[in-house]
Amino acid sequence: MERYKVTAEQAFTLLTHASQRSNVKLRGVAEELATTGVLCGS
């Protein structure tokens, strides 16, 4: 949230959209972001 300067709601929306685009479960997208700092599917 700090990196992208978004609220919690906006961050969740970003994660859900990335999950849908990449066909990866939300948990996987969040784990990838936390591990690598890269938002997959964006």
mmCIF file as Biopython writes it, N, C-alpha, C and O atoms, coordinates in Angstrom:
data_model
#
loop_
_atom_site.group_PDB
_atom_site.id
_atom_site.type_symbol
_atom_site.label_atom_id
_atom_site.label_alt_id
_atom_site.label_comp_id
_atom_site.label_asym_id
_atom_site.label_entity_id
_atom_site.label_seq_id
_atom_site.pdbx_PDB_ins_code
_atom_site.Cartn_x
_atom_site.Cartn_y
_atom_site.Cartn_z
_atom_site.occupancy
_atom_site.B_iso_or_equiv
_atom_site.auth_seq_id
_atom_site.auth_asym_id
_atom_site.pdbx_PDB_model_num
ATOM 1   N N  . MET A ? 1  ? 0.831  -1.181  0.000   1.0 0.0 1  A 1 
ATOM 2   C CA . MET A ? 1  ? 0.000  0.000   0.000   1.0 0.0 1  A 1 
ATOM 3   C C  . MET A ? 1  ? 0.876  1.245   0.000   1.0 0.0 1  A 1 
ATOM 4   O O  . MET A ? 1  ? 0.556  2.245   -0.643  1.0 0.0 1  A 1 
ATOM 5   N N  . GLU A ? 2  ? 1.968  1.173   0.718   1.0 0.0 2  A 1 
ATOM 6   C CA . GLU A ? 2  ? 2.855  2.328   0.762   1.0 0.0 2  A 1 
ATOM 7   C C  . GLU A ? 2  ? 3.491  2.590   -0.597  1.0 0.0 2  A 1 
ATOM 8   O O  . GLU A ? 2  ? 3.582  3.736   -1.038  1.0 0.0 2  A 1 
ATOM 9   N N  . ARG A ? 3  ? 3.932  1.516   -1.259  1.0 0.0 3  A 1 
ATOM 10  C CA . ARG A ? 3  ? 4.609  1.674   -2.553  1.0 0.0 3  A 1 
ATOM 11  C C  . ARG A ? 3  ? 3.702  2.322   -3.580  1.0 0.0 3  A 1 
ATOM 12  O O  . ARG A ? 3  ? 4.128  3.213   -4.315  1.0 0.0 3  A 1 
ATOM 13  N N  . TYR A ? 4  ? 2.442  1.875   -3.635  1.0 0.0 4  A 1 
ATOM 14  C CA . TYR A ? 4  ? 1.516  2.375   -4.646  1.0 0.0 4  A 1 
ATOM 15  C C  . TYR A ? 4  ? 0.653  3.534   -4.148  1.0 0.0 4  A 1 
ATOM 16  O O  . TYR A ? 4  ? -0.148 4.086   -4.903  1.0 0.0 4  A 1 
ATOM 17  N N  . LYS A ? 5  ? 0.817  3.899   -2.878  1.0 0.0 5  A 1 
ATOM 18  C CA . LYS A ? 5  ? 0.062  5.013   -2.279  1.0 0.0 5  A 1 
ATOM 19  C C  . LYS A ? 5  ? -1.448 4.828   -2.465  1.0 0.0 5  A 1 
ATOM 20  O O  . LYS A ? 5  ? -2.137 5.701   -2.991  1.0 0.0 5  A 1 
ATOM 21  N N  . VAL A ? 6  ? -1.941 3.665   -2.019  1.0 0.0 6  A 1 
ATOM 22  C CA . VAL A ? 6  ? -3.364 3.355   -2.136  1.0 0.0 6  A 1 
ATOM 23  C C  . VAL A ? 6  ? -3.923 2.962   -0.774  1.0 0.0 6  A 1 
ATOM 24  O O  . VAL A ? 6  ? -3.183 2.604   0.142   1.0 0.0 6  A 1 
ATOM 25  N N  . THR A ? 7  ? -5.236 3.036   -0.664  1.0 0.0 7  A 1 
ATOM 26  C CA . THR A ? 7  ? -5.920 2.623   0.553   1.0 0.0 7  A 1 
ATOM 27  C C  . THR A ? 7  ? -6.015 1.103   0.595   1.0 0.0 7  A 1 
ATOM 28  O O  . THR A ? 7  ? -5.683 0.431   -0.381  1.0 0.0 7  A 1 
ATOM 29  N N  . ALA A ? 8  ? -6.459 0.570   1.699   1.0 0.0 8  A 1 
ATOM 30  C CA . ALA A ? 8  ? -6.631 -0.878  1.838   1.0 0.0 8  A 1 
ATOM 31  C C  . ALA A ? 8  ? -7.628 -1.406  0.815   1.0 0.0 8  A 1 
ATOM 32  O O  . ALA A ? 8  ? -7.414 -2.467  0.228   1.0 0.0 8  A 1 
ATOM 33  N N  . GLU A ? 9  ? -8.695 -0.686  0.602   1.0 0.0 9  A 1 
ATOM 34  C CA . GLU A ? 9  ? -9.709 -1.112  -0.365  1.0 0.0 9  A 1 
ATOM 35  C C  . GLU A ? 9  ? -9.151 -1.117  -1.783  1.0 0.0 9  A 1 
ATOM 36  O O  . GLU A ? 9  ? -9.410 -2.040  -2.555  1.0 0.0 9  A 1 
ATOM 37  N N  . GLN A ? 10 ? -8.389 -0.086  -2.121  1.0 0.0 10 A 1 
ATOM 38  C CA . GLN A ? 10 ? -7.788 -0.009  -3.447  1.0 0.0 10 A 1 
ATOM 39  C C  . GLN A ? 10 ? -6.738 -1.103  -3.637  1.0 0.0 10 A 1 
ATOM 40  O O  . GLN A ? 10 ? -6.626 -1.673  -4.722  1.0 0.0 10 A 1 
ATOM 41  N N  . ALA A ? 11 ? -5.975 -1.396  -2.593  1.0 0.0 11 A 1 
ATOM 42  C CA . ALA A ? 11 ? -4.970 -2.455  -2.668  1.0 0.0 11 A 1 
ATOM 43  C C  . ALA A ? 11 ? -5.635 -3.805  -2.912  1.0 0.0 11 A 1 
ATOM 44  O O  . ALA A ? 11 ? -5.152 -4.602  -3.716  1.0 0.0 11 A 1 
ATOM 45  N N  . PHE A ? 12 ? -6.738 -4.063  -2.222  1.0 0.0 12 A 1 
ATOM 46  C CA . PHE A ? 12 ? -7.460 -5.318  -2.419  1.0 0.0 12 A 1 
ATOM 47  C C  . PHE A ? 12 ? -7.985 -5.409  -3.847  1.0 0.0 12 A 1 
ATOM 48  O O  . PHE A ? 12 ? -7.938 -6.477  -4.457  1.0 0.0 12 A 1 
ATOM 49  N N  . THR A ? 13 ? -8.480 -4.312  -4.378  1.0 0.0 13 A 1 
ATOM 50  C CA . THR A ? 13 ? -8.971 -4.287  -5.757  1.0 0.0 13 A 1 
ATOM 51  C C  . THR A ? 13 ? -7.832 -4.569  -6.732  1.0 0.0 13 A 1 
ATOM 52  O O  . THR A ? 13 ? -8.011 -5.331  -7.682  1.0 0.0 13 A 1 
ATOM 53  N N  . LEU A ? 14 ? -6.670 -3.970  -6.512  1.0 0.0 14 A 1 
ATOM 54  C CA . LEU A ? 14 ? -5.506 -4.237  -7.366  1.0 0.0 14 A 1 
ATOM 55  C C  . LEU A ? 14 ? -5.139 -5.715  -7.338  1.0 0.0 14 A 1 
ATOM 56  O O  . LEU A ? 14 ? -4.861 -6.312  -8.378  1.0 0.0 14 A 1 
ATOM 57  N N  . LEU A ? 15 ? -5.139 -6.301  -6.146  1.0 0.0 15 A 1 
ATOM 58  C CA . LEU A ? 15 ? -4.802 -7.720  -6.021  1.0 0.0 15 A 1 
ATOM 59  C C  . LEU A ? 15 ? -5.833 -8.603  -6.705  1.0 0.0 15 A 1 
ATOM 60  O O  . LEU A ? 15 ? -5.464 -9.562  -7.384  1.0 0.0 15 A 1 
ATOM 61  N N  . THR A ? 16 ? -7.112 -8.304  -6.543  1.0 0.0 16 A 1 
ATOM 62  C CA . THR A ? 16 ? -8.147 -9.140  -7.164  1.0 0.0 16 A 1 
ATOM 63  C C  . THR A ? 16 ? -8.087 -9.032  -8.686  1.0 0.0 16 A 1 
ATOM 64  O O  . THR A ? 16 ? -8.269 -10.035 -9.376  1.0 0.0 16 A 1 
ATOM 65  N N  . HIS A ? 17 ? -7.840 -7.852  -9.215  1.0 0.0 17 A 1 
ATOM 66  C CA . HIS A ? 17 ? -7.743 -7.692  -10.669 1.0 0.0 17 A 1 
ATOM 67  C C  . HIS A ? 17 ? -6.522 -8.425  -11.212 1.0 0.0 17 A 1 
ATOM 68  O O  . HIS A ? 17 ? -6.600 -9.069  -12.258 1.0 0.0 17 A 1 
ATOM 69  N N  . ALA A ? 18 ? -5.391 -8.332  -10.508 1.0 0.0 18 A 1 
ATOM 70  C CA . ALA A ? 18 ? -4.190 -9.053  -10.933 1.0 0.0 18 A 1 
ATOM 71  C C  . ALA A ? 18 ? -4.437 -10.556 -10.883 1.0 0.0 18 A 1 
ATOM 72  O O  . ALA A ? 18 ? -3.964 -11.292 -11.749 1.0 0.0 18 A 1 
ATOM 73  N N  . SER A ? 19 ? -5.165 -11.007 -9.889  1.0 0.0 19 A 1 
ATOM 74  C CA . SER A ? 19 ? -5.495 -12.422 -9.755  1.0 0.0 19 A 1 
ATOM 75  C C  . SER A ? 19 ? -6.342 -12.890 -10.929 1.0 0.0 19 A 1 
ATOM 76  O O  . SER A ? 19 ? -6.093 -13.956 -11.493 1.0 0.0 19 A 1 
ATOM 77  N N  . GLN A ? 20 ? -7.330 -12.105 -11.294 1.0 0.0 20 A 1 
ATOM 78  C CA . GLN A ? 20 ? -8.215 -12.467 -12.399 1.0 0.0 20 A 1 
ATOM 79  C C  . GLN A ? 20 ? -7.474 -12.460 -13.732 1.0 0.0 20 A 1 
ATOM 80  O O  . GLN A ? 20 ? -7.663 -13.359 -14.551 1.0 0.0 20 A 1 
ATOM 81  N N  . ARG A ? 21 ? -6.631 -11.453 -13.953 1.0 0.0 21 A 1 
ATOM 82  C CA . ARG A ? 21 ? -5.888 -11.354 -15.217 1.0 0.0 21 A 1 
ATOM 83  C C  . ARG A ? 21 ? -4.890 -12.486 -15.379 1.0 0.0 21 A 1 
ATOM 84  O O  . ARG A ? 21 ? -4.697 -12.985 -16.488 1.0 0.0 21 A 1 
ATOM 85  N N  . SER A ? 22 ? -4.255 -12.897 -14.292 1.0 0.0 22 A 1 
ATOM 86  C CA . SER A ? 22 ? -3.205 -13.906 -14.378 1.0 0.0 22 A 1 
ATOM 87  C C  . SER A ? 22 ? -3.718 -15.314 -14.115 1.0 0.0 22 A 1 
ATOM 88  O O  . SER A ? 22 ? -2.970 -16.282 -14.247 1.0 0.0 22 A 1 
ATOM 89  N N  . ASN A ? 23 ? -4.987 -15.436 -13.743 1.0 0.0 23 A 1 
ATOM 90  C CA . ASN A ? 23 ? -5.596 -16.728 -13.423 1.0 0.0 23 A 1 
ATOM 91  C C  . ASN A ? 23 ? -4.818 -17.440 -12.310 1.0 0.0 23 A 1 
ATOM 92  O O  . ASN A ? 23 ? -4.588 -18.648 -12.360 1.0 0.0 23 A 1 
ATOM 93  N N  . VAL A ? 24 ? -4.422 -16.649 -11.304 1.0 0.0 24 A 1 
ATOM 94  C CA . VAL A ? 24 ? -3.727 -17.154 -10.120 1.0 0.0 24 A 1 
ATOM 95  C C  . VAL A ? 24 ? -4.577 -16.768 -8.918  1.0 0.0 24 A 1 
ATOM 96  O O  . VAL A ? 24 ? -5.131 -15.670 -8.860  1.0 0.0 24 A 1 
ATOM 97  N N  . LYS A ? 25 ? -4.671 -17.681 -7.966  1.0 0.0 25 A 1 
ATOM 98  C CA . LYS A ? 25 ? -5.461 -17.384 -6.775  1.0 0.0 25 A 1 
ATOM 99  C C  . LYS A ? 25 ? -4.921 -16.128 -6.091  1.0 0.0 25 A 1 
ATOM 100 O O  . LYS A ? 25 ? -3.726 -15.838 -6.146  1.0 0.0 25 A 1 
ATOM 101 N N  . LEU A ? 26 ? -5.825 -15.391 -5.447  1.0 0.0 26 A 1 
ATOM 102 C CA . LEU A ? 26 ? -5.480 -14.138 -4.774  1.0 0.0 26 A 1 
ATOM 103 C C  . LEU A ? 26 ? -4.328 -14.341 -3.800  1.0 0.0 26 A 1 
ATOM 104 O O  . LEU A ? 26 ? -3.432 -13.502 -3.710  1.0 0.0 26 A 1 
ATOM 105 N N  . ARG A ? 27 ? -4.350 -15.446 -3.074  1.0 0.0 27 A 1 
ATOM 106 C CA . ARG A ? 27 ? -3.292 -15.734 -2.121  1.0 0.0 27 A 1 
ATOM 107 C C  . ARG A ? 27 ? -1.941 -15.815 -2.821  1.0 0.0 27 A 1 
ATOM 108 O O  . ARG A ? 27 ? -0.939 -15.331 -2.295  1.0 0.0 27 A 1 
ATOM 109 N N  . GLY A ? 28 ? -1.909 -16.419 -3.996  1.0 0.0 28 A 1 
ATOM 110 C CA . GLY A ? 28 ? -0.673 -16.543 -4.757  1.0 0.0 28 A 1 
ATOM 111 C C  . GLY A ? 28 ? -0.157 -15.200 -5.236  1.0 0.0 28 A 1 
ATOM 112 O O  . GLY A ? 28 ? 1.046  -14.938 -5.206  1.0 0.0 28 A 1 
ATOM 113 N N  . VAL A ? 29 ? -1.073 -14.352 -5.678  1.0 0.0 29 A 1 
ATOM 114 C CA . VAL A ? 29 ? -0.694 -13.006 -6.131  1.0 0.0 29 A 1 
ATOM 115 C C  . VAL A ? 29 ? -0.113 -12.216 -4.959  1.0 0.0 29 A 1 
ATOM 116 O O  . VAL A ? 29 ? 0.915  -11.554 -5.098  1.0 0.0 29 A 1 
ATOM 117 N N  . ALA A ? 30 ? -0.777 -12.289 -3.806  1.0 0.0 30 A 1 
ATOM 118 C CA . ALA A ? 30 ? -0.303 -11.563 -2.629  1.0 0.0 30 A 1 
ATOM 119 C C  . ALA A ? 30 ? 1.054  -12.090 -2.168  1.0 0.0 30 A 1 
ATOM 120 O O  . ALA A ? 30 ? 1.928  -11.313 -1.782  1.0 0.0 30 A 1 
ATOM 121 N N  . GLU A ? 31 ? 1.227  -13.408 -2.208  1.0 0.0 31 A 1 
ATOM 122 C CA . GLU A ? 31 ? 2.505  -13.998 -1.809  1.0 0.0 31 A 1 
ATOM 123 C C  . GLU A ? 31 ? 3.627  -13.568 -2.748  1.0 0.0 31 A 1 
ATOM 124 O O  . GLU A ? 31 ? 4.727  -13.238 -2.303  1.0 0.0 31 A 1 
ATOM 125 N N  . GLU A ? 32 ? 3.346  -13.574 -4.038  1.0 0.0 32 A 1 
ATOM 126 C CA . GLU A ? 32 ? 4.337  -13.138 -5.030  1.0 0.0 32 A 1 
ATOM 127 C C  . GLU A ? 32 ? 4.727  -11.676 -4.801  1.0 0.0 32 A 1 
ATOM 128 O O  . GLU A ? 32 ? 5.906  -11.328 -4.865  1.0 0.0 32 A 1 
ATOM 129 N N  . LEU A ? 33 ? 3.753  -10.841 -4.541  1.0 0.0 33 A 1 
ATOM 130 C CA . LEU A ? 33 ? 4.020  -9.422  -4.296  1.0 0.0 33 A 1 
ATOM 131 C C  . LEU A ? 33 ? 4.865  -9.241  -3.029  1.0 0.0 33 A 1 
ATOM 132 O O  . LEU A ? 33 ? 5.810  -8.453  -3.010  1.0 0.0 33 A 1 
ATOM 133 N N  . ALA A ? 34 ? 4.516  -9.970  -1.990  1.0 0.0 34 A 1 
ATOM 134 C CA . ALA A ? 34 ? 5.266  -9.853  -0.725  1.0 0.0 34 A 1 
ATOM 135 C C  . ALA A ? 34 ? 6.686  -10.375 -0.873  1.0 0.0 34 A 1 
ATOM 136 O O  . ALA A ? 34 ? 7.613  -9.832  -0.271  1.0 0.0 34 A 1 
ATOM 137 N N  . THR A ? 35 ? 6.867  -11.421 -1.667  1.0 0.0 35 A 1 
ATOM 138 C CA . THR A ? 35 ? 8.189  -12.046 -1.829  1.0 0.0 35 A 1 
ATOM 139 C C  . THR A ? 35 ? 9.092  -11.268 -2.773  1.0 0.0 35 A 1 
ATOM 140 O O  . THR A ? 35 ? 10.262 -11.028 -2.474  1.0 0.0 35 A 1 
ATOM 141 N N  . THR A ? 36 ? 8.530  -10.871 -3.931  1.0 0.0 36 A 1 
ATOM 142 C CA . THR A ? 36 ? 9.376  -10.264 -4.968  1.0 0.0 36 A 1 
ATOM 143 C C  . THR A ? 36 ? 9.199  -8.757  -5.105  1.0 0.0 36 A 1 
ATOM 144 O O  . THR A ? 36 ? 10.064 -8.073  -5.651  1.0 0.0 36 A 1 
ATOM 145 N N  . GLY A ? 37 ? 8.081  -8.243  -4.610  1.0 0.0 37 A 1 
ATOM 146 C CA . GLY A ? 37 ? 7.792  -6.821  -4.793  1.0 0.0 37 A 1 
ATOM 147 C C  . GLY A ? 37 ? 7.170  -6.516  -6.144  1.0 0.0 37 A 1 
ATOM 148 O O  . GLY A ? 37 ? 6.976  -5.353  -6.499  1.0 0.0 37 A 1 
ATOM 149 N N  . VAL A ? 38 ? 6.853  -7.578  -6.907  1.0 0.0 38 A 1 
ATOM 150 C CA . VAL A ? 38 ? 6.272  -7.423  -8.249  1.0 0.0 38 A 1 
ATOM 151 C C  . VAL A ? 38 ? 4.832  -7.880  -8.220  1.0 0.0 38 A 1 
ATOM 152 O O  . VAL A ? 38 ? 4.526  -8.959  -7.714  1.0 0.0 38 A 1 
ATOM 153 N N  . LEU A ? 39 ? 3.952  -7.066  -8.757  1.0 0.0 39 A 1 
ATOM 154 C CA . LEU A ? 39 ? 2.534  -7.406  -8.846  1.0 0.0 39 A 1 
ATOM 155 C C  . LEU A ? 39 ? 2.319  -8.175  -10.135 1.0 0.0 39 A 1 
ATOM 156 O O  . LEU A ? 39 ? 2.284  -7.577  -11.211 1.0 0.0 39 A 1 
ATOM 157 N N  . CYS A ? 40 ? 2.175  -9.490  -10.048 1.0 0.0 40 A 1 
ATOM 158 C CA . CYS A ? 40 ? 1.987  -10.308 -11.248 1.0 0.0 40 A 1 
ATOM 159 C C  . CYS A ? 40 ? 0.638  -10.023 -11.872 1.0 0.0 40 A 1 
ATOM 160 O O  . CYS A ? 40 ? -0.305 -9.627  -11.185 1.0 0.0 40 A 1 
ATOM 161 N N  . GLY A ? 41 ? 0.550  -10.222 -13.153 1.0 0.0 41 A 1 
ATOM 162 C CA . GLY A ? 41 ? -0.713 -10.028 -13.854 1.0 0.0 41 A 1 
ATOM 163 C C  . GLY A ? 41 ? -1.040 -8.581  -14.158 1.0 0.0 41 A 1 
ATOM 164 O O  . GLY A ? 41 ? -2.121 -8.275  -14.661 1.0 0.0 41 A 1 
ATOM 165 N N  . SER A ? 42 ? -0.112 -7.692  -13.853 1.0 0.0 42 A 1 
ATOM 166 C CA . SER A ? 42 ? -0.410 -6.281  -14.129 1.0 0.0 42 A 1 
ATOM 167 C C  . SER A ? 42 ? 0.160  -5.820  -15.431 1.0 0.0 42 A 1 
ATOM 168 O O  . SER A ? 42 ? -0.008 -4.657  -15.800 1.0 0.0 42 A 1 
#
